Amino acid sequence: VVAQLVASLRAQGDGGLDHSALLRAVERLSGAQV
């Protein structure tokens, strides 16, 4: 699951961010903002 999130982040140009980028990916998938 994490590998898929990281791949998604890279595809959207956020691959260089730290672990907070994982939260951004979850927000995008859920449609909610944390």
PyMOL Python script that loads the backbone (N, CA, C, O; Angstrom):
from pymol import cmd

cmd.read_pdbstr("""\
ATOM      1  N   VAL A   1       0.829  -1.187   0.000  1.00  0.00           N
ATOM      2  CA  VAL A   1       0.000   0.000   0.000  1.00  0.00           C
ATOM      3  C   VAL A   1       0.875   1.253   0.000  1.00  0.00           C
ATOM      4  O   VAL A   1       0.622   2.192  -0.755  1.00  0.00           O
ATOM      5  N   VAL A   2       1.889   1.263   0.837  1.00  0.00           N
ATOM      6  CA  VAL A   2       2.763   2.437   0.911  1.00  0.00           C
ATOM      7  C   VAL A   2       3.492   2.643  -0.410  1.00  0.00           C
ATOM      8  O   VAL A   2       3.659   3.776  -0.860  1.00  0.00           O
ATOM      9  N   ALA A   3       3.923   1.555  -1.029  1.00  0.00           N
ATOM     10  CA  ALA A   3       4.609   1.669  -2.325  1.00  0.00           C
ATOM     11  C   ALA A   3       3.690   2.294  -3.366  1.00  0.00           C
ATOM     12  O   ALA A   3       4.141   3.076  -4.204  1.00  0.00           O
ATOM     13  N   GLN A   4       2.416   1.958  -3.319  1.00  0.00           N
ATOM     14  CA  GLN A   4       1.455   2.539  -4.256  1.00  0.00           C
ATOM     15  C   GLN A   4       1.260   4.026  -3.976  1.00  0.00           C
ATOM     16  O   GLN A   4       1.148   4.823  -4.908  1.00  0.00           O
ATOM     17  N   LEU A   5       1.221   4.400  -2.708  1.00  0.00           N
ATOM     18  CA  LEU A   5       1.098   5.817  -2.358  1.00  0.00           C
ATOM     19  C   LEU A   5       2.316   6.602  -2.838  1.00  0.00           C
ATOM     20  O   LEU A   5       2.180   7.696  -3.385  1.00  0.00           O
ATOM     21  N   VAL A   6       3.508   6.037  -2.632  1.00  0.00           N
ATOM     22  CA  VAL A   6       4.732   6.712  -3.062  1.00  0.00           C
ATOM     23  C   VAL A   6       4.765   6.837  -4.579  1.00  0.00           C
ATOM     24  O   VAL A   6       5.165   7.876  -5.104  1.00  0.00           O
ATOM     25  N   ALA A   7       4.349   5.795  -5.289  1.00  0.00           N
ATOM     26  CA  ALA A   7       4.299   5.862  -6.752  1.00  0.00           C
ATOM     27  C   ALA A   7       3.328   6.943  -7.203  1.00  0.00           C
ATOM     28  O   ALA A   7       3.600   7.662  -8.164  1.00  0.00           O
ATOM     29  N   SER A   8       2.209   7.058  -6.521  1.00  0.00           N
ATOM     30  CA  SER A   8       1.231   8.092  -6.838  1.00  0.00           C
ATOM     31  C   SER A   8       1.810   9.483  -6.592  1.00  0.00           C
ATOM     32  O   SER A   8       1.601  10.397  -7.390  1.00  0.00           O
ATOM     33  N   LEU A   9       2.530   9.641  -5.497  1.00  0.00           N
ATOM     34  CA  LEU A   9       3.162  10.925  -5.189  1.00  0.00           C
ATOM     35  C   LEU A   9       4.174  11.304  -6.256  1.00  0.00           C
ATOM     36  O   LEU A   9       4.226  12.452  -6.697  1.00  0.00           O
ATOM     37  N   ARG A  10       4.971  10.340  -6.666  1.00  0.00           N
ATOM     38  CA  ARG A  10       5.967  10.613  -7.710  1.00  0.00           C
ATOM     39  C   ARG A  10       5.288  11.032  -9.002  1.00  0.00           C
ATOM     40  O   ARG A  10       5.741  11.958  -9.676  1.00  0.00           O
ATOM     41  N   ALA A  11       4.206  10.356  -9.348  1.00  0.00           N
ATOM     42  CA  ALA A  11       3.494  10.666 -10.590  1.00  0.00           C
ATOM     43  C   ALA A  11       2.905  12.076 -10.557  1.00  0.00           C
ATOM     44  O   ALA A  11       2.756  12.717 -11.597  1.00  0.00           O
ATOM     45  N   GLN A  12       2.571  12.555  -9.362  1.00  0.00           N
ATOM     46  CA  GLN A  12       1.970  13.880  -9.233  1.00  0.00           C
ATOM     47  C   GLN A  12       3.001  14.956  -8.890  1.00  0.00           C
ATOM     48  O   GLN A  12       2.646  16.102  -8.616  1.00  0.00           O
ATOM     49  N   GLY A  13       4.283  14.574  -8.909  1.00  0.00           N
ATOM     50  CA  GLY A  13       5.343  15.547  -8.678  1.00  0.00           C
ATOM     51  C   GLY A  13       5.678  15.809  -7.228  1.00  0.00           C
ATOM     52  O   GLY A  13       6.418  16.746  -6.929  1.00  0.00           O
ATOM     53  N   ASP A  14       5.152  15.006  -6.317  1.00  0.00           N
ATOM     54  CA  ASP A  14       5.410  15.204  -4.891  1.00  0.00           C
ATOM     55  C   ASP A  14       6.385  14.180  -4.326  1.00  0.00           C
ATOM     56  O   ASP A  14       6.468  14.022  -3.108  1.00  0.00           O
ATOM     57  N   GLY A  15       7.114  13.492  -5.170  1.00  0.00           N
ATOM     58  CA  GLY A  15       8.018  12.438  -4.722  1.00  0.00           C
ATOM     59  C   GLY A  15       9.192  12.922  -3.898  1.00  0.00           C
ATOM     60  O   GLY A  15       9.785  12.138  -3.156  1.00  0.00           O
ATOM     61  N   GLY A  16       9.543  14.198  -4.008  1.00  0.00           N
ATOM     62  CA  GLY A  16      10.674  14.727  -3.264  1.00  0.00           C
ATOM     63  C   GLY A  16      10.333  15.172  -1.856  1.00  0.00           C
ATOM     64  O   GLY A  16      11.224  15.576  -1.109  1.00  0.00           O
ATOM     65  N   LEU A  17       9.076  15.111  -1.477  1.00  0.00           N
ATOM     66  CA  LEU A  17       8.664  15.561  -0.148  1.00  0.00           C
ATOM     67  C   LEU A  17       8.961  14.504   0.908  1.00  0.00           C
ATOM     68  O   LEU A  17       9.233  13.350   0.575  1.00  0.00           O
ATOM     69  N   ASP A  18       8.910  14.891   2.172  1.00  0.00           N
ATOM     70  CA  ASP A  18       9.146  13.947   3.256  1.00  0.00           C
ATOM     71  C   ASP A  18       7.882  13.139   3.548  1.00  0.00           C
ATOM     72  O   ASP A  18       6.966  13.091   2.727  1.00  0.00           O
ATOM     73  N   HIS A  19       7.836  12.509   4.714  1.00  0.00           N
ATOM     74  CA  HIS A  19       6.711  11.632   5.044  1.00  0.00           C
ATOM     75  C   HIS A  19       5.371  12.362   5.080  1.00  0.00           C
ATOM     76  O   HIS A  19       4.323  11.721   5.004  1.00  0.00           O
ATOM     77  N   SER A  20       5.383  13.676   5.192  1.00  0.00           N
ATOM     78  CA  SER A  20       4.120  14.412   5.179  1.00  0.00           C
ATOM     79  C   SER A  20       3.419  14.290   3.829  1.00  0.00           C
ATOM     80  O   SER A  20       2.213  14.512   3.730  1.00  0.00           O
ATOM     81  N   ALA A  21       4.171  13.940   2.796  1.00  0.00           N
ATOM     82  CA  ALA A  21       3.573  13.732   1.481  1.00  0.00           C
ATOM     83  C   ALA A  21       2.610  12.548   1.497  1.00  0.00           C
ATOM     84  O   ALA A  21       1.649  12.524   0.728  1.00  0.00           O
ATOM     85  N   LEU A  22       2.857  11.568   2.364  1.00  0.00           N
ATOM     86  CA  LEU A  22       1.933  10.436   2.463  1.00  0.00           C
ATOM     87  C   LEU A  22       0.564  10.908   2.933  1.00  0.00           C
ATOM     88  O   LEU A  22      -0.461  10.419   2.457  1.00  0.00           O
ATOM     89  N   LEU A  23       0.543  11.853   3.860  1.00  0.00           N
ATOM     90  CA  LEU A  23      -0.727  12.421   4.315  1.00  0.00           C
ATOM     91  C   LEU A  23      -1.415  13.144   3.167  1.00  0.00           C
ATOM     92  O   LEU A  23      -2.633  13.052   3.015  1.00  0.00           O
ATOM     93  N   ARG A  24      -0.657  13.850   2.374  1.00  0.00           N
ATOM     94  CA  ARG A  24      -1.212  14.549   1.214  1.00  0.00           C
ATOM     95  C   ARG A  24      -1.860  13.546   0.253  1.00  0.00           C
ATOM     96  O   ARG A  24      -2.935  13.807  -0.287  1.00  0.00           O
ATOM     97  N   ALA A  25      -1.215  12.416   0.043  1.00  0.00           N
ATOM     98  CA  ALA A  25      -1.764  11.396  -0.851  1.00  0.00           C
ATOM     99  C   ALA A  25      -3.068  10.832  -0.302  1.00  0.00           C
ATOM    100  O   ALA A  25      -4.025  10.631  -1.049  1.00  0.00           O
ATOM    101  N   VAL A  26      -3.106  10.578   0.996  1.00  0.00           N
ATOM    102  CA  VAL A  26      -4.327  10.057   1.615  1.00  0.00           C
ATOM    103  C   VAL A  26      -5.447  11.086   1.513  1.00  0.00           C
ATOM    104  O   VAL A  26      -6.599  10.731   1.263  1.00  0.00           O
ATOM    105  N   GLU A  27      -5.113  12.356   1.705  1.00  0.00           N
ATOM    106  CA  GLU A  27      -6.116  13.416   1.563  1.00  0.00           C
ATOM    107  C   GLU A  27      -6.696  13.433   0.159  1.00  0.00           C
ATOM    108  O   GLU A  27      -7.910  13.544  -0.014  1.00  0.00           O
ATOM    109  N   ARG A  28      -5.831  13.323  -0.845  1.00  0.00           N
ATOM    110  CA  ARG A  28      -6.304  13.327  -2.234  1.00  0.00           C
ATOM    111  C   ARG A  28      -7.227  12.149  -2.504  1.00  0.00           C
ATOM    112  O   ARG A  28      -8.266  12.295  -3.149  1.00  0.00           O
ATOM    113  N   LEU A  29      -6.840  10.983  -2.008  1.00  0.00           N
ATOM    114  CA  LEU A  29      -7.647   9.785  -2.261  1.00  0.00           C
ATOM    115  C   LEU A  29      -9.000   9.846  -1.558  1.00  0.00           C
ATOM    116  O   LEU A  29     -10.008   9.391  -2.098  1.00  0.00           O
ATOM    117  N   SER A  30      -9.017  10.411  -0.353  1.00  0.00           N
ATOM    118  CA  SER A  30     -10.251  10.430   0.426  1.00  0.00           C
ATOM    119  C   SER A  30     -11.140  11.622   0.097  1.00  0.00           C
ATOM    120  O   SER A  30     -12.339  11.612   0.378  1.00  0.00           O
ATOM    121  N   GLY A  31     -10.544  12.646  -0.499  1.00  0.00           N
ATOM    122  CA  GLY A  31     -11.308  13.852  -0.789  1.00  0.00           C
ATOM    123  C   GLY A  31     -11.472  14.747   0.424  1.00  0.00           C
ATOM    124  O   GLY A  31     -12.201  15.737   0.369  1.00  0.00           O
ATOM    125  N   ALA A  32     -10.802  14.413   1.524  1.00  0.00           N
ATOM    126  CA  ALA A  32     -10.879  15.203   2.750  1.00  0.00           C
ATOM    127  C   ALA A  32      -9.554  15.903   2.983  1.00  0.00           C
ATOM    128  O   ALA A  32      -8.521  15.483   2.461  1.00  0.00           O
ATOM    129  N   GLN A  33      -9.584  16.967   3.762  1.00  0.00           N
ATOM    130  CA  GLN A  33      -8.359  17.664   4.111  1.00  0.00           C
ATOM    131  C   GLN A  33      -8.156  17.560   5.606  1.00  0.00           C
ATOM    132  O   GLN A  33      -9.043  17.905   6.387  1.00  0.00           O
ATOM    133  N   VAL A  34      -6.983  17.081   6.007  1.00  0.00           N
ATOM    134  CA  VAL A  34      -6.681  16.879   7.424  1.00  0.00           C
ATOM    135  C   VAL A  34      -5.949  18.077   7.959  1.00  0.00           C
ATOM    136  O   VAL A  34      -5.600  18.110   9.139  1.00  0.00           O
TER     137      VAL A  34
END
""", "prot")
cmd.dss("prot")
cmd.show_as("cartoon", "prot")
cmd.util.cbc("prot")
cmd.orient("prot")
